[in-house]
Amino acid sequence: MPQTDSQPYDFDTATAVRRGEGDDVYLADLDPTWQVGGGILNGGYLLSVAAQAAVQGSHHPHPVAVSASYLRTTAADTVSLRVTPGAGGRTLAHSLVTLSDATGRPSLTVQATTATLTDEAPEYADAPMPVMPPPEECVDMAARLNPDPSKRPGLSRHVDSRLDPATAGWTVGEPSDEPVLRAWIRFVDGRPADPLALLTFADVLPPLGFVIGHRGWAPTVQLQVLVRGLPAPGWVLAETRARQIAGGWLDEDCTIWDSTGRLVAEGRQLARMSRAAG
């Protein structure tokens, strides 16, 4: 979704892929500014890059179901993405995307299904959008956690997240007993949300361990996202919930609604979590 003027949106530049050598091989220059701290690239961003390759290798324009296995940390560098086509037809196509670093070592594999999404109203829906204050009355997460803009992780310079005050106690040293986060989300530069963006948004909020007082990196092991429709313009609302945190493992369910209240994406992930609290 490039801008109409000469300056492209940050997300489009950061997720761009180009043809490599050989059939079904693409190259991407991973942007180091899409990191969550310590040079670690956001898992949702990596998923969007892989899905972009899947779309480029498909006759269908949108990722509708992606399931990723994170094999090792992926460095911000030029990477290759091999798209292995699977079964496909008039309405959808399957593929396997393998992202490998400059040495040829795979660091991410993604099972991807592409199809054509619409913005039509659902025939049935039982997941109403939560009621929360408007974005201007919510907590600017980046500013709250790092008042000095120069010390904020690169991801927060691209994605604007406004936390529901009811789920933001942990940001002022008041952890909750319930691992839940809700936030309005949009791109800082005004890029409209679309299916590729929803893949990043499904992993953009902090690990739910933070909410209950466990601060530390929580690397994603598996992440699945289902994109259910084309989002309307404006903010999206994301809610993440954990069902169980045990034995150093954390699960997270993410639901995303667009500005009209329509459910547009669902995610589920399993992550490792530091046992250290504080």
C-alpha positions in Angstrom: 0.0 0.0 0.0 2.5 2.7 -1.1 1.7 6.3 -0.6 0.7 8.3 -3.6 3.5 10.9 -3.1 7.2 10.3 -3.3 7.6 9.1 0.3 6.5 5.5 0.9 5.1 4.3 4.2 7.6 2.9 6.7 5.8 -0.5 6.9 5.8 -0.9 3.1 9.5 -0.2 2.8 10.3 -2.5 5.8 8.3 -5.5 4.4 9.2 -5.1 0.7 10.5 -8.3 -1.0 12.2 -8.7 -4.4 13.0 -11.6 -6.6 16.1 -13.5 -5.8 18.0 -16.1 -7.8 16.1 -19.3 -8.6 12.4 -20.1 -8.8 10.2 -19.0 -5.9 13.0 -17.2 -4.0 12.7 -13.7 -2.7 15.0 -11.4 -0.9 14.2 -8.8 1.9 16.3 -6.3 3.7 15.1 -6.5 7.3 14.8 -3.1 9.0 16.6 -2.9 12.3 14.3 -0.2 13.6 11.4 -2.7 13.8 12.9 -4.1 17.0 11.5 -4.5 20.5 14.7 -3.8 22.3 18.2 -5.2 22.3 18.2 -5.5 18.6 15.5 -8.2 18.6 13.1 -7.9 15.7 9.4 -8.1 16.4 7.9 -11.4 15.6 4.8 -9.9 14.0 7.0 -7.8 11.7 8.9 -10.9 10.6 5.6 -12.7 10.0 4.4 -9.8 7.7 7.6 -10.1 5.7 7.1 -13.8 5.2 3.4 -13.3 4.3 4.5 -10.6 1.8 6.6 -13.3 0.0 3.7 -15.7 0.1 1.4 -13.1 -1.5 4.0 -12.3 -4.2 4.1 -16.0 -5.0 0.4 -16.4 -5.1 -2.5 -15.5 -7.5 -4.4 -14.2 -4.4 -3.8 -10.8 -2.8 -4.3 -11.4 0.9 -2.9 -13.6 3.7 -5.9 -15.2 5.4 -4.2 -17.8 7.6 -0.5 -18.0 8.7 1.2 -20.3 11.1 4.8 -19.5 12.0 7.5 -21.4 13.9 10.3 -19.2 15.2 13.4 -21.4 15.0 16.0 -18.9 16.2 16.6 -15.2 16.5 16.6 -13.4 13.1 19.1 -10.6 12.6 18.4 -7.4 10.7 20.1 -8.2 7.5 19.3 -9.3 3.9 17.4 -12.6 4.1 16.1 -15.0 1.6 12.5 -16.3 1.6 11.8 -19.5 -0.3 8.2 -20.0 -1.2 7.2 -23.6 -1.8 3.8 -23.7 -3.4 1.2 -26.2 -2.1 -2.3 -27.0 -3.3 -4.2 -24.0 -4.8 -7.3 -23.1 -6.7 -9.6 -20.4 -7.7 -10.4 -19.3 -4.1 -7.2 -20.0 -2.1 -3.7 -21.2 -2.3 -1.3 -22.8 0.2 2.4 -22.4 0.5 5.4 -22.9 2.8 7.7 -19.9 3.3 11.2 -20.5 4.8 13.1 -17.4 5.9 16.9 -18.0 6.0 19.7 -15.7 7.0 22.8 -14.8 4.9 24.5 -18.1 5.9 21.5 -20.1 4.7 20.3 -21.1 8.1 16.5 -21.1 8.4 15.2 -18.9 11.3 11.5 -18.9 10.5 9.0 -21.2 8.7 5.5 -20.1 7.8 2.6 -22.1 6.6 0.5 -19.5 4.6 -2.9 -19.5 3.0 -3.8 -16.7 0.6 -7.2 -15.7 -0.7 -9.3 -12.6 -1.4 -10.8 -10.8 1.6 -13.7 -8.4 1.7 -15.1 -5.8 4.1 -18.6 -7.2 4.0 -20.5 -7.5 7.3 -20.4 -11.0 9.0 -23.4 -13.2 8.8 -22.8 -14.2 12.4 -20.5 -12.9 15.1 -20.2 -13.5 18.8 -17.1 -11.5 19.7 -18.2 -7.9 20.4 -15.6 -5.2 20.6 -14.7 -4.3 24.2 -15.9 -1.0 25.6 -12.9 1.2 26.4 -12.1 5.0 26.4 -11.2 6.7 23.1 -7.5 6.8 22.1 -7.0 10.3 23.4 -8.1 9.2 26.9 -5.9 6.1 26.9 -2.2 5.6 28.0 0.4 6.4 25.4 2.4 3.2 26.1 5.7 4.4 24.5 5.7 7.7 26.4 4.7 6.1 29.7 7.5 3.5 29.6 10.2 5.8 28.1 9.6 9.5 28.5 12.8 10.1 26.5 12.0 9.4 22.9 15.6 8.6 22.1 15.5 5.6 24.4 12.3 4.0 23.0 12.5 0.8 21.1 12.3 1.2 17.4 9.0 -0.5 17.1 7.3 2.2 19.1 8.5 4.8 16.6 6.5 3.0 13.9 3.4 1.8 15.8 1.3 4.0 18.1 -0.3 1.9 21.0 -2.7 3.5 23.4 -3.4 1.2 26.4 -6.8 1.0 28.1 -6.1 2.5 31.6 -7.8 -0.5 33.1 -5.0 -2.7 31.8 -2.1 -0.3 32.2 -1.4 -0.6 36.0 1.8 -2.5 35.3 3.3 0.5 33.6 3.4 2.3 36.9 4.5 -0.6 39.1 1.0 -1.9 39.8 0.8 -5.4 38.3 -2.5 -7.1 37.8 -3.8 -10.6 38.8 -5.3 -11.0 35.3 -3.0 -11.2 32.3 -5.0 -9.0 29.9 -4.1 -6.0 27.7 -6.3 -3.8 25.5 -5.1 -1.1 23.3 -5.9 1.1 20.3 -3.3 0.6 17.6 -2.3 2.4 14.4 0.8 3.3 12.4 2.6 6.5 13.4 2.9 7.7 9.8 -0.8 7.3 9.1 -0.6 4.1 6.9 -4.0 2.5 6.8 -4.3 -1.0 8.3 -4.6 -3.9 5.9 -4.2 -7.7 6.2 -0.4 -7.6 6.2 -0.4 -4.9 8.9 -2.8 -7.0 11.0 -0.2 -9.7 11.2 2.2 -7.2 12.9 -0.5 -5.8 15.1 -1.3 -9.3 16.4 2.1 -9.4 18.1 2.8 -5.7 18.8 1.7 -5.5 22.4 4.1 -6.4 25.3 4.2 -10.0 26.6 1.4 -10.6 29.0 3.9 -11.6 31.6 4.6 -7.9 32.0 1.0 -7.4 33.2 1.4 -9.7 36.2 4.9 -8.5 37.1 7.2 -10.7 35.0 9.5 -8.3 33.1 11.8 -9.8 30.5 12.0 -11.0 27.0 9.4 -13.6 26.0 10.5 -15.0 22.7 7.7 -16.3 20.5 7.9 -20.0 19.6 4.7 -20.4 17.6 2.3 -17.8 16.2 -0.9 -18.3 14.2 -2.9 -15.4 12.8 -6.3 -15.6 11.0 -7.2 -12.5 9.1 -11.0 -12.3 8.9 -11.6 -9.2 6.7 -10.4 -6.0 5.3 -10.2 -3.4 8.2 -12.0 -0.1 7.9 -9.9 3.1 8.1 -8.8 4.3 11.5 -7.6 2.8 14.7 -7.9 -0.9 15.4 -8.5 -2.2 18.9 -6.5 -5.2 20.1 -7.1 -7.4 23.1 -4.6 -10.0 24.3 -5.4 -12.6 27.0 -3.5 -15.5 28.5 -5.2 -18.7 29.6 -2.3 -20.2 31.4 1.2 -19.1 32.4 3.1 -22.1 33.8 6.5 -23.7 33.7 8.2 -20.9 31.8 5.5 -21.0 29.0 3.0 -18.3 28.1 0.1 -18.5 25.8 -1.6 -15.5 24.3 -4.9 -15.1 22.4 -5.2 -11.8 20.4 -8.4 -10.4 19.0 -8.5 -7.4 16.8 -11.5 -5.2 15.8 -11.5 -2.4 13.3 -12.9 1.1 13.9 -16.4 -0.1 13.1 -16.3 -2.8 15.7 -16.0 -5.7 13.2 -13.6 -8.5 14.1 -10.8 -8.5 11.6 -8.1 -10.8 13.0 -7.5 -13.5 15.6 -4.1 -14.6 16.8 -2.7 -17.3 19.1 0.8 -17.7 20.2 3.0 -19.7 22.5 6.1 -18.0 24.0 8.8 -18.8 26.5 8.9 -16.6 29.6 11.5 -15.7 32.1 10.7 -17.1 35.5 12.2 -14.1 37.2 9.7 -11.5 38.5 10.1 -7.8 38.7 
